[in-house]
C-alpha cells in the first residue's frame, strides 16, 4: 500500500511541476522522480526561478513560496518533513541530502519594522544551507544564514549568521527581553 501511495505521489508531482513548466519553461527545473505531497502549497510567482534536485521529498502541510524574481534551489535527495515553510524573496539554497524535521521555517527576509509594518518593506539576504545538514523540528532559519556541510541544528533553534561545517548547534533556553 505504501509503495502504491508513493508511486501516485510521484506521478501527481510530475504533472503538477510539468504544468508549471509549460508556463515558465526556463524558470523551473526538476528531476524525473520527485515526491511532493498533493497537500503541499507550491506558490511560484512570475519571474521566480526554482531548481529541484532529483528524488526530493516534501511532506503534507508544507508551504513553498517563491516570490517575484527570487531563486530557490533544493538539492538532490533532500527531505522536508511535515508542516515546514520556505518563503523566498531573494535566494534560498538548500544542499543535497538534507533532512528537515517537522515545522522548520526558512525565511530569507525580515519585515523592516522601523518604517512601519503597513508599508510592507523587507530586508533580504541569501540563505545557504550546505549538504547533508540535519535540521531539528521547529527550527527557524533567518535571513543571512549560512550553514556549512554536515551540520546538525538542534530542535527549536533560531539560527542567524554563519555556522561552520561539521558543527552541532543546540541553543540554551533562557527568558530574555530585548528592548529597542
SELUMTOR-543621 format. One line per 3 residues: number of its first residue (from 1); their letters; for each residue x, y, z of N, C-alpha, C, O. Coordinates in steps of 0.05 Angstrom, whole numbers, plus 5000, padded with zeros to 4 digits. Layout:
BEGIN
NUM> a> X:Y:Z:X:Y:Z:X:Y:Z:X:Y:Z | ...
This chain:
BEGIN
1> xxx> 5016:4976:5000:5000:5000:5000:5017:5025:5000:5012:5044:4985 | 5038:5025:5016:5056:5049:5018:5070:5054:4991:5073:5077:4983 | 5078:5032:4978:5091:5035:4952:5072:5047:4931:5080:5063:4915
4> xxx> 5047:5039:4932:5027:5050:4914:5023:5080:4919:5022:5095:4900 | 5021:5088:4944:5018:5116:4951:5042:5132:4942:5039:5154:4932 | 5066:5121:4946:5090:5135:4937:5090:5139:4907:5097:5160:4897
7> xxx> 5083:5118:4892:5082:5119:4863:5061:5141:4854:5067:5157:4836 | 5038:5140:4866:5017:5160:4859:5028:5188:4865:5023:5207:4849 | 5041:5192:4888:5052:5218:4895:5073:5228:4874:5073:5251:4867
10> xxx> 5090:5210:4865:5110:5217:4845:5097:5225:4819:5105:5245:4807 | 5076:5210:4811:5062:5216:4786:5048:5243:4788:5050:5260:4769 | 5034:5248:4810:5020:5273:4813:5039:5296:4814:5034:5317:4802
13> xxx> 5061:5293:4828:5082:5314:4829:5093:5320:4802:5095:5344:4794 | 5099:5300:4786:5109:5304:4759:5090:5321:4743:5099:5340:4729 | 5064:5315:4744:5045:5330:4728:5041:5359:4739:5038:5377:4723
16> xxx> 5042:5362:4765:5040:5389:4777:5063:5406:4768:5059:5429:4760 | 5087:5395:4769:5111:5411:4761:5112:5415:4731:5120:5436:4722 | 5105:5394:4716:5105:5397:4687:5086:5418:4677:5092:5433:4658
19> xxx> 5063:5420:4689:5043:5440:4682:5054:5468:4687:5051:5486:4671 | 5068:5472:4710:5080:5498:4716:5102:5504:4696:5106:5527:4688 | 5117:5483:4688:5139:5487:4670:5129:5496:4642:5143:5510:4628
22> xxx> 5105:5488:4635:5094:5497:4609:5091:5527:4608:5096:5539:4586 | 5085:5540:4630:5081:5568:4631:5107:5584:4637:5108:5608:4633 | 5127:5570:4647:5153:5583:4653:5175:5564:4647:5188:5554:4666
25> xxx> 5180:5557:4621:5199:5536:4615:5228:5540:4624:5241:5520:4630 | 5237:5564:4626:5265:5568:4635:5267:5574:4665:5290:5577:4675 | 5245:5577:4678:5246:5585:4706:5243:5562:4725:5249:5565:4749
28> xxx> 5234:5538:4716:5230:5516:4734:5245:5491:4724:5241:5483:4701 | 5262:5479:4740:5276:5454:4733:5272:5434:4755:5273:5441:4779 | 5267:5409:4747:5263:5389:4767:5271:5362:4756:5272:5358:4732
31> xxx> 5277:5343:4775:5285:5316:4767:5261:5299:4759:5238:5307:4764 | 5266:5276:4748:5244:5259:4739:5229:5246:4761:5206:5238:4758 | 5242:5243:4785:5228:5230:4807:5228:5248:4831:5248:5251:4845
34> xxx> 5206:5261:4835:5202:5279:4858:5178:5268:4873:5160:5257:4861 | 5178:5272:4899:5155:5263:4915:5146:5285:4933:5155:5289:4955 | 5127:5301:4922:5116:5323:4937:5087:5317:4942:5071:5313:4923
37> xxx> 5079:5317:4967:5051:5311:4974:5032:5330:4960:5038:5353:4956 | 5009:5319:4951:4989:5337:4939:4979:5359:4958:4968:5379:4949 | 4984:5355:4984:4976:5375:5004:4998:5395:5010:4996:5409:5031
40> xxx> 5017:5398:4993:5038:5418:4996:5031:5442:4978:5024:5439:4955 | 5032:5466:4990:5026:5490:4975:5052:5498:4960:5072:5504:4973 | 5051:5499:4934:5073:5509:4917:5064:5535:4905:5046:5535:4888
43> xxx> 5077:5557:4913:5069:5583:4903:5094:5596:4890:5111:5606:4904 | 5095:5595:4864:5118:5606:4849:5108:5631:4834:5093:5628:4814 | 5115:5654:4843:5106:5679:4829:5121:5682:4803:5142:5670:4798
46> xxx> 5109:5699:4786:5121:5705:4760:5150:5714:4764:5156:5731:4781 | 5168:5704:4748:5196:5711:4749:5212:5696:4769:5237:5700:4771 | 5200:5679:4785:5214:5663:4805:5230:5641:4790:5221:5630:4770
49> xxx> 5253:5634:4800:5269:5612:4789:5271:5590:4810:5280:5595:4833 | 5263:5566:4802:5261:5543:4821:5276:5520:4809:5271:5512:4786 | 5295:5508:4824:5310:5485:4815:5308:5464:4837:5316:5468:4860
52> xxx> 5296:5441:4830:5292:5419:4849:5309:5395:4840:5306:5386:4817 | 5327:5386:4857:5344:5363:4851:5327:5338:4850:5304:5338:4859 | 5338:5317:4839:5323:5292:4837:5318:5279:4864:5334:5282:4883
55> xxx> 5296:5265:4866:5289:5249:4890:5286:5266:4915:5293:5257:4937 | 5274:5290:4913:5268:5305:4938:5241:5295:4948:5225:5285:4932 | 5236:5299:4974:5210:5292:4986:5201:5316:5003:5216:5326:5019
58> xxx> 5176:5323:4998:5164:5344:5015:5137:5334:5024:5120:5327:5009 | 5134:5333:5051:5110:5321:5063:5087:5341:5066:5091:5365:5063 | 5064:5330:5072:5039:5345:5075:5041:5369:5094:5056:5369:5113
61> xxx> 5026:5390:5087:5024:5413:5104:5046:5433:5100:5046:5455:5111 | 5066:5426:5084:5088:5445:5079:5080:5466:5058:5062:5462:5042 | 5094:5489:5060:5088:5511:5041:5115:5521:5030:5134:5526:5045
64> xxx> 5116:5522:5003:5140:5533:4990:5131:5557:4974:5115:5554:4955 | 5140:5581:4982:5132:5606:4968:5157:5620:4958:5175:5627:4973 | 5157:5623:4931:5180:5637:4918:5169:5662:4905:5153:5660:4885
67> xxx> 5177:5684:4914:5166:5710:4905:5179:5719:4879:5198:5707:4870 | 5167:5739:4867:5176:5750:4841:5206:5755:4841:5217:5770:4858 | 5220:5744:4822:5249:5748:4818:5267:5733:4838:5291:5735:4836
70> xxx> 5255:5718:4856:5271:5703:4876:5281:5676:4865:5270:5667:4845 | 5301:5665:4878:5312:5639:4869:5311:5619:4892:5319:5625:4915 | 5301:5595:4886:5301:5573:4905:5315:5549:4892:5308:5542:4869
73> xxx> 5333:5537:4907:5346:5513:4898:5346:5493:4920:5355:5498:4943 | 5336:5468:4914:5336:5447:4934:5351:5423:4921:5344:5414:4900 | 5372:5414:4935:5390:5393:4924:5378:5365:4924:5358:5360:4938
76> xxx> 5390:5348:4909:5382:5320:4906:5380:5306:4933:5397:5309:4950 | 5359:5290:4936:5356:5273:4959:5348:5287:4985:5348:5274:5006 | 5341:5312:4984:5333:5327:5008:5305:5320:5016:5287:5316:4999
79> xxx> 5300:5318:5042:5274:5310:5053:5264:5332:5071:5277:5340:5090 | 5240:5342:5065:5228:5363:5081:5203:5352:5094:5185:5343:5081 | 5203:5351:5121:5182:5338:5136:5156:5354:5136:5154:5374:5123
82> xxx> 5137:5345:5152:5110:5357:5153:5111:5385:5164:5127:5392:5181 | 5093:5402:5152:5088:5429:5162:5112:5448:5162:5114:5465:5179 | 5130:5444:5143:5152:5463:5141:5144:5486:5122:5125:5484:5107
85> xxx> 5158:5508:5124:5153:5531:5106:5179:5544:5097:5196:5549:5114 | 5181:5548:5071:5203:5563:5060:5192:5586:5045:5176:5582:5026 | 5199:5610:5053:5190:5634:5039:5214:5649:5029:5232:5656:5044
88> xxx> 5215:5653:5003:5239:5663:4989:5232:5689:4974:5216:5689:4956 | 5245:5711:4982:5242:5737:4968:5267:5744:4952:5266:5760:4934 | 5289:5731:4959:5315:5736:4945:5327:5710:4936:5327:5704:4913
91> xxx> 5339:5694:4955:5351:5669:4948:5353:5650:4972:5363:5658:4993 | 5344:5626:4968:5347:5604:4987:5359:5581:4972:5349:5572:4952 | 5382:5571:4982:5395:5548:4970:5399:5526:4991:5411:5531:5012
94> xxx> 5387:5503:4986:5389:5480:5004:5404:5458:4990:5398:5451:4968 | 5425:5448:5003:5443:5428:4991:5430:5401:4988:5406:5397:4992 | 5447:5382:4980:5439:5354:4976:5437:5338:5002:5451:5343:5021
97> xxx> 5418:5319:5002:5414:5300:5024:5410:5314:5052:5420:5304:5072 | 5396:5336:5052:5390:5349:5077:5364:5337:5088:5348:5325:5073 | 5360:5339:5114:5336:5329:5127:5325:5351:5145:5339:5361:5162
100> xxx> 5299:5358:5140:5286:5378:5157:5266:5364:5174:5250:5347:5165 | 5266:5369:5200:5246:5359:5218:5220:5373:5214:5219:5393:5198 | 5198:5364:5227:5173:5378:5223:5173:5407:5234:5186:5413:5254
103> xxx> 5159:5424:5220:5155:5451:5229:5179:5470:5225:5180:5491:5238 | 5198:5463:5208:5221:5480:5203:5212:5504:5186:5197:5500:5166 | 5221:5528:5193:5214:5552:5178:5240:5565:5167:5260:5567:5182
106> xxx> 5240:5572:5141:5263:5585:5129:5254:5610:5116:5237:5610:5098 | 5265:5633:5124:5259:5659:5113:5284:5673:5105:5303:5675:5120 | 5285:5684:5080:5308:5700:5072:5303:5730:5074:5317:5746:5062
109> xxx> 5283:5737:5090:5275:5765:5092:5263:5770:5120:5254:5752:5133 | 5263:5795:5128:5250:5805:5152:5233:5829:5144:5239:5842:5124 | 5212:5835:5159:5198:5860:5155:5215:5882:5166:5228:5879:5186
112> xxx> 5216:5905:5151:5230:5928:5161:5211:5944:5179:5198:5963:5170 | 5210:5936:5204:5191:5947:5223:5196:5976:5229:5178:5990:5239 | 5221:5986:5225:5228:6013:5232:5213:6034:5214:5208:6056:5223
115> xxx> 5205:6026:5190:5190:6044:5173:5159:6040:5175:5144:6054:5162 | 5152:6021:5192:5123:6015:5196:5115:5990:5180:5121:5988:5156 | 5101:5972:5193:5093:5947:5180:5073:5951:5157:5073:5935:5139
118> xxx> 5057:5973:5158:5038:5977:5137:5051:5983:5110:5037:5980:5090 | 5076:5991:5110:5090:5997:5084:5099:5971:5070:5106:5972:5047 | 5100:5949:5085:5108:5923:5074:5135:5924:5060:5139:5913:5038
121> xxx> 5154:5936:5073:5182:5936:5063:5197:5913:5077:5192:5906:5100 | 5216:5902:5062:5230:5879:5072:5260:5883:5069:5270:5897:5052 | 5275:5870:5087:5304:5868:5085:5310:5839:5078:5300:5821:5091
124> xxx> 5325:5834:5057:5330:5807:5048:5360:5801:5046:5376:5819:5040 | 5367:5777:5053:5394:5767:5050:5393:5737:5043:5375:5723:5053 | 5411:5727:5027:5411:5699:5019:5413:5680:5043:5425:5687:5063
127> xxx> 5400:5657:5040:5403:5635:5059:5416:5612:5044:5406:5605:5023 | 5437:5601:5055:5451:5579:5043:5454:5557:5064:5465:5561:5085 | 5443:5534:5057:5445:5510:5074:5461:5489:5059:5454:5482:5037
130> xxx> 5483:5480:5071:5501:5462:5057:5490:5434:5053:5466:5429:5057 | 5507:5416:5046:5500:5388:5041:5499:5372:5067:5514:5377:5085 | 5481:5352:5068:5478:5333:5090:5474:5347:5117:5485:5339:5137
133> xxx> 5457:5368:5117:5451:5383:5141:5425:5372:5152:5406:5367:5138 | 5424:5367:5178:5401:5357:5192:5390:5380:5210:5405:5390:5227 | 5365:5388:5205:5353:5410:5219:5330:5399:5236:5311:5388:5225
136> xxx> 5332:5402:5262:5312:5391:5281:5286:5406:5279:5284:5428:5268 | 5265:5393:5290:5238:5403:5289:5236:5432:5300:5250:5439:5319 | 5218:5447:5288:5210:5474:5297:5233:5493:5298:5233:5512:5315
139> xxx> 5253:5489:5281:5275:5508:5279:5267:5531:5260:5252:5526:5241 | 5277:5555:5266:5272:5578:5249:5299:5587:5238:5318:5593:5253 | 5302:5589:5211:5326:5598:5198:5320:5625:5186:5303:5627:5169
142> xxx> 5336:5645:5194:5331:5673:5187:5349:5682:5164:5369:5669:5158 | 5343:5705:5153:5358:5716:5131:5387:5719:5137:5395:5724:5160 | 5404:5716:5117:5433:5719:5120:5446:5695:5133:5470:5697:5139
145> xxx> 5433:5673:5136:5444:5649:5149:5459:5632:5129:5450:5628:5106 | 5483:5623:5136:5499:5604:5121:5505:5581:5139:5519:5584:5160 | 5496:5557:5132:5501:5533:5148:5519:5515:5132:5512:5507:5109
148> xxx> 5542:5508:5142:5562:5492:5128:5553:5463:5125:5533:5455:5137 | 5568:5448:5109:5562:5420:5105:5563:5404:5131:5578:5410:5149 | 5547:5382:5132:5548:5363:5154:5543:5374:5181:5554:5365:5201
151> xxx> 5525:5394:5183:5517:5406:5209:5492:5393:5219:5476:5382:5204 | 5489:5395:5245:5464:5386:5259:5454:5411:5274:5469:5422:5291 | 5429:5418:5269:5417:5441:5283:5395:5430:5302:5376:5417:5293
154> xxx> 5399:5434:5328:5380:5422:5348:5352:5433:5345:5348:5456:5336 | 5333:5418:5353:5305:5425:5352:5299:5451:5367:5311:5456:5388 | 5282:5467:5356:5274:5492:5368:5294:5515:5367:5290:5535:5380
157> xxx> 5315:5512:5351:5335:5533:5348:5325:5556:5331:5308:5552:5314 | 5336:5579:5336:5332:5603:5319:5360:5609:5309:5378:5616:5324 | 5363:5607:5282:5390:5609:5271:5393:5633:5253:5376:5638:5235
160> xxx> 5414:5649:5258:5421:5671:5240:5451:5674:5242:5463:5674:5264 | 5464:5677:5219:5493:5680:5218:5506:5657:5204:5493:5642:5190 | 5532:5653:5209:5547:5632:5196:5552:5610:5216:5563:5614:5237
163> xxx> 5546:5585:5207:5551:5561:5223:5572:5545:5208:5568:5537:5185 | 5595:5541:5220:5617:5527:5207:5610:5498:5201:5593:5486:5215 | 5622:5486:5180:5617:5458:5174:5623:5440:5198:5640:5446:5215
166> xxx> 5609:5417:5199:5613:5397:5220:5607:5407:5248:5619:5398:5267 | 5587:5425:5250:5580:5437:5276:5554:5425:5285:5536:5421:5269 | 5551:5420:5312:5526:5414:5324:5517:5438:5340:5531:5447:5358
169> xxx> 5494:5450:5332:5485:5474:5345:5460:5467:5362:5440:5458:5351 | 5462:5472:5388:5440:5468:5406:5438:5494:5423:5458:5503:5434 | 5415:5506:5423:5412:5532:5437:5400:5527:5465:5380:5513:5468
172> xxx> 5412:5541:5485:5401:5540:5512:5376:5558:5512:5375:5578:5498 | 5357:5551:5529:5333:5567:5531:5335:5584:5557:5337:5574:5579 | 5333:5610:5553:5332:5629:5575:5311:5650:5569:5307:5658:5546
175> xxx> 5297:5659:5589:5278:5681:5585:5293:5707:5584:5305:5715:5604 | 5293:5720:5561:5306:5746:5558:5287:5765:5544:5272:5756:5526 | 5288:5790:5551:5273:5811:5538:5292:5831:5527:5310:5841:5542
178> xxx> 5290:5837:5502:5307:5857:5489:5290:5881:5483:5270:5879:5469 | 5298:5904:5492:5284:5929:5486:5299:5944:5465:5324:5944:5464 | 5284:5957:5447:5297:5974:5427:5285:6001:5426:5293:6018:5410
